[in-house]
Amino acid sequence: MIYTITLNPALDRTLWVERIRLDDSNRIKKEERYAGGKGIDVSRVLTTLGVNSTALGFVGGFTGEELEGRLLNEGISCDFLRISGETRTNIIINDMSTGNQTVYGASGPQIEPYELMQMIHKIERLERPDTVIISGSLPPGVHPKIYLKIVEIAKAGKARVVLDADGEALIEGVKGFPEVIKPNIHELGRLMGAELKELDEIIRAATDLQGRGIGLVLVSLGARGLLLIGKKERYLASHPAVSVKNTIGAGDSAVAGFVFGLAGNKTFKESLAFAVAAGTATTLMPGTALCRKEDFLQVLPQVQIHDL
């Protein structure tokens, strides 16, 4: 079984306005709402690609009810923990005249210590965890060391652990030596304490990190593609030129694509191609919608992978 863990999920409220006018009334032309959060995005894309997963996380209030209901309507299994606070709502505004997108991210509800321990116990009781994906930011009241704790619990359950986080949460999480991490170049730089720009220095940083005990390091390079560094594997995958409508969720989609490959017993190289195809397919979708399977299948043959 594949589990995704999103400790700070959100309801993404995506708005389109004809033109943003400062100090004036702006009429909303269109509105869409999606269940959001990095791990939840992974579950949504896995479902699109035909792979079952169970989404875990904290939810509360009417917003939490709506978030879970939307996931259930997408055919996604959920095992959320109810909390006393209200699930956050993110606001994404699309200016139709310029194509620009502005994101207002909420911090999330305060998590009480007893709620945190209930989540720990839930993770300890996971049934047949094959892959556990830990993603995203932490809500108020939760120390970054929780990611180390979750990595250790999942590994003790013989699960393959995929970690996608930033800052202190990533620093703590890698201490548990997850099998896969997926930082972007900025997150990798913060983890390594150095600004990384050139490909050779990014490769050296990823190689050094992998040598410390991480199984695979996937690094998102934006327009330059996706880098994979393993014990024996060194690949750089590039995507075809596409008309980008949105980049929100592209990294989460890449994680889902990679896990999709691993779940199908594909090689790391093949799984890397799936990751790039899923991430690229998501950029074709407006707002915070994620990839469609038909776009994924169309992009996949165009992904190029180079041995380094």
PyMOL commands that set and color helices and strands:
alter all, ss='L'
color gray80, all
select helices_A, chain A and resi 38-48+61-73+113-124+145-156+167-176+185-192+199-211+222-224+250-263+268-283+293-302
alter helices_A, ss='H'
color red, helices_A
select strands_A, chain A and resi 2-6+10-17+28-36+54-59+77-78+81-82+88-95+101-104+131-135+160-164+180-181+216-220+226-229+234-238+304-307
alter strands_A, ss='S'
color yellow, strands_A
deselect
rebuild
show_as cartoon
